Amino acid sequence: MAEGAPAPGAPTRAQRDEARRQRAGGAQTRRSYARGRPSIDDRPPAPWGSFPLSELTILIGIVLIIGGFFVSGSRGPIVSVAGLVLGSLGGLEISVREHFAGYRSHSLLLAGALAMLTVTVIALVAGKVLIPILLGAGLIAFGAGFVVLREAFKRRSGGVSFR
């Protein structure tokens, strides 16, 4: 028998490679389900289809934030704040979609957004309010929002409290 020639009845290289791929694929699938991690294919689709609206919103926000440093006068900070708001809204939309689809838990992020919204509305409506009152209202909104959002994620994800 020539050196390097396969033994009779031994599997070919293609068969060994195929068996290795199957073992690796099976182990990866078992591991990902064991940890409760959804695949990228499980990501919830946007309601507007494949158009990257959220990503473009975030990109425009980043451009406005950077552009605000180059705009002179009193409009520079306004442009930067507009960019922050636009980028935040794009990220918040993705977080809401993923959270309520059971893909990933964003309970802390969404509860923080709820607290910021609560504090902002109280400050705008009531006018001059003491800071401890605003902090208390924000903490109450954050705590209640976190509990409600965590339970909503558990229902959507099949009982898992975070991913």
BELFEN-V552822 format. One record per residue. N is the residue number from 0. SS is DSSP state (helix for helix, strand for strand, loop for the rest). PSI is psi in degrees with one decimal (999 if undefined). NEAR is the number of other ideal C-beta (glycine too) atoms within 10 Angstrom. Layout:
n = <N:N>
ss = <SS:SS>
psi = <PSI:PSI>
near = <NEAR:NEAR>
//
This chain:
n = <0:1:2:3:4:5:6:7:8:9:10:11:12:13:14:15:16:17:18:19:20:21:22:23:24:25:26:27:28:29:30:31:32:33:34:35:36:37:38:39:40:41:42:43:44:45:46:47:48:49:50:51:52:53:54:55:56:57:58:59:60:61:62:63:64:65:66:67:68:69:70:71:72:73:74:75:76:77:78:79:80:81:82:83:84:85:86:87:88:89:90:91:92:93:94:95:96:97:98:99:100:101:102:103:104:105:106:107:108:109:110:111:112:113:114:115:116:117:118:119:120:121:122:123:124:125:126:127:128:129:130:131:132:133:134:135:136:137:138:139:140:141:142:143:144:145:146:147:148:149:150:151:152:153:154:155:156:157:158:159:160:161:162>
ss = <loop:loop:loop:loop:loop:loop:loop:loop:loop:loop:loop:loop:helix:helix:helix:helix:helix:helix:helix:helix:helix:helix:helix:helix:helix:helix:helix:helix:helix:helix:helix:helix:helix:helix:helix:loop:loop:loop:loop:helix:helix:helix:loop:loop:loop:loop:loop:loop:loop:loop:loop:loop:helix:helix:helix:helix:helix:helix:helix:helix:helix:helix:helix:helix:helix:helix:helix:helix:loop:loop:loop:loop:loop:loop:helix:helix:helix:helix:helix:helix:helix:helix:helix:helix:helix:helix:helix:helix:helix:helix:helix:helix:helix:helix:helix:helix:helix:helix:helix:helix:loop:loop:loop:loop:loop:loop:helix:helix:helix:helix:helix:helix:helix:helix:helix:helix:helix:helix:helix:helix:helix:helix:helix:helix:helix:helix:loop:loop:loop:loop:helix:helix:helix:helix:helix:helix:helix:helix:helix:helix:helix:helix:helix:helix:helix:helix:helix:helix:helix:helix:helix:helix:helix:helix:helix:helix:helix:loop:loop:loop:loop:loop:loop>
psi = <136.7:148.6:135.1:-8.6:142.4:149.1:149.4:134.7:-6.1:148.7:149.4:167.3:-39.9:-39.8:-40.1:-41.6:-42.2:-42.8:-38.6:-41.3:-40.5:-41.3:-42.9:-42.6:-41.2:-40.3:-39.4:-41.6:-44.0:-43.2:-44.3:-38.6:-32.5:-35.6:-8.4:22.7:123.2:155.5:171.4:-24.3:-19.6:-6.5:135.2:136.8:154.2:148.0:-21.8:14.2:-144.5:-1.4:126.9:62.8:-47.7:-43.0:-40.2:-36.8:-43.7:-42.4:-45.0:-38.2:-43.4:-41.8:-41.4:-38.7:-48.2:-41.1:-28.7:-25.2:-21.0:-9.5:127.6:162.4:-157.5:-7.4:-18.3:-53.9:-32.3:-41.0:-42.4:-42.6:-39.1:-39.3:-41.1:-43.3:-45.0:-45.5:-39.5:-40.1:-38.6:-45.3:-37.2:-36.8:-42.8:-41.5:-43.0:-44.9:-46.3:-38.9:-49.8:-6.2:-7.0:16.9:-52.9:146.1:126.0:37.6:-45.5:-45.0:-46.9:-35.8:-37.5:-39.4:-39.3:-40.6:-42.1:-41.5:-42.8:-47.8:-41.6:-45.3:-43.8:-43.7:-37.1:-38.8:-46.4:-16.3:-118.9:110.1:143.6:142.7:-40.1:-31.9:-43.2:-42.8:-41.7:-45.0:-39.6:-41.4:-40.3:-45.1:-40.1:-48.3:-48.2:-41.6:-40.2:-45.0:-47.0:-43.7:-36.8:-41.8:-38.4:-39.8:-38.6:-41.9:-40.7:-30.5:2.4:28.5:-7.6:132.9:-16.1:155.0:999>
near = <7:4:4:5:8:10:6:6:5:10:11:9:9:8:10:11:11:12:11:10:10:10:10:10:10:10:10:11:11:10:10:12:11:8:8:12:11:18:10:6:5:11:14:17:9:15:8:9:8:6:9:12:13:18:12:11:18:20:14:16:21:15:14:20:17:12:15:18:10:8:14:6:7:7:11:14:12:13:18:18:13:17:20:15:12:19:19:15:14:20:17:15:16:18:18:16:17:18:22:16:16:19:18:19:22:23:22:14:15:22:20:16:20:18:21:14:13:19:21:12:12:16:15:9:8:11:7:5:14:9:9:8:13:16:12:12:17:19:13:12:21:19:12:14:20:17:12:14:21:17:12:16:24:16:10:16:19:8:8:13:11:13:15>
//
